[in-house]
Amino acid sequence: MFSKPKPAEAVPQPAVIDTPPPSAASSSFEARPAPAAMPAAPKPKPAPSVLSSDLTITGNVRSSGDIQVEGIVEGDVRAHTLIVGETATVKGEVVAEEVVVHGRVVGRLRGLKIRLTSSARCEGDIVHKTIAIESGAHFEGSVQRQEDPLGKSRDKEQTAAPASRVAAMTAAE
C-alpha cells in the first residue's frame, strides 16, 4: 500500500550560452533577425454592381469591376465583366473583357470572351477574341475575331462605320 519514496531524479538544466553584450556601435535592432515577410492575402473579388430590373439608365455606364444589368441601359457600357440578364436591354456599345448575354443588346459588342446564351437577342456587330453562341440565341450582325478587341484606339473605332450602318444608310438613299 505504501511504497518507499524514490530518490529524486536529476532534472536536466538548459544550456547557457554566453553572448557578448551589444557594443555601442551596434544597435539592438540590427542584432535581431528580420521577421519573415508574410505574403499579402489576395483581396476578395468584390460583388458585381447590379442594375435592378426596375431601373432605367439613360447615359453611359463605366466600371472597373463587374456589372450585372437586369433593367434597361440606353448608352454605352464598359466594365471588366458584364452580365446582361434575361429581362435586361442594353442599347449602346458594350465593351468588357468578358460578356455574357442572356437578354437583349442593340449595339456593338467588344470583348475578349463573349457568350450568347440560348435566350440572348443581339442586334449589332461583335468583335471578340473568343465567342460562344448557344443554340436558340438570336443574332443579327457581323462577327469579327481580333487578337486584342479591347486594344483599339477610340478614334479608329469612330471613323470606321460598321457594315450594318453602311447597309442601312445605302438602303435609305
WOVENNOR-V433625 format. One record per backbone hydrogen bond with DSSP energy under -1.0 kcal/mol. CO is the residue of the C=O (numbers start at 0). NH is the residue of the N-H. If there is no record, write none. Layout:
# WOVENNOR-V433625
CO_NH, CO_NH
This chain:
# WOVENNOR-V433625
26_30, 27_31, 48_67, 50_69, 51_54, 54_71, 56_73, 60_77, 64_79, 65_48, 66_82, 67_50, 68_84, 70_88, 71_56, 72_90, 73_58, 75_60, 76_94, 77_62, 79_96, 79_97, 80_66, 81_99, 82_68, 83_101, 84_87, 87_103, 88_72, 89_105, 92_76, 93_109, 94_78, 96_112, 97_81, 98_114, 99_83, 100_116, 102_120, 103_89, 104_122, 105_91, 107_93, 108_126, 109_95, 111_129, 112_98, 113_131, 114_100, 115_133, 116_119, 119_137, 120_104, 121_139, 122_106, 124_108, 125_143, 126_110, 127_145, 129_113, 131_115, 133_136, 137_121, 139_123, 141_125, 143_127, 147_150, 152_156, 153_157, 154_158, 155_159, 161_165, 162_166, 163_167, 164_168, 165_169, 166_170, 167_171, 168_172
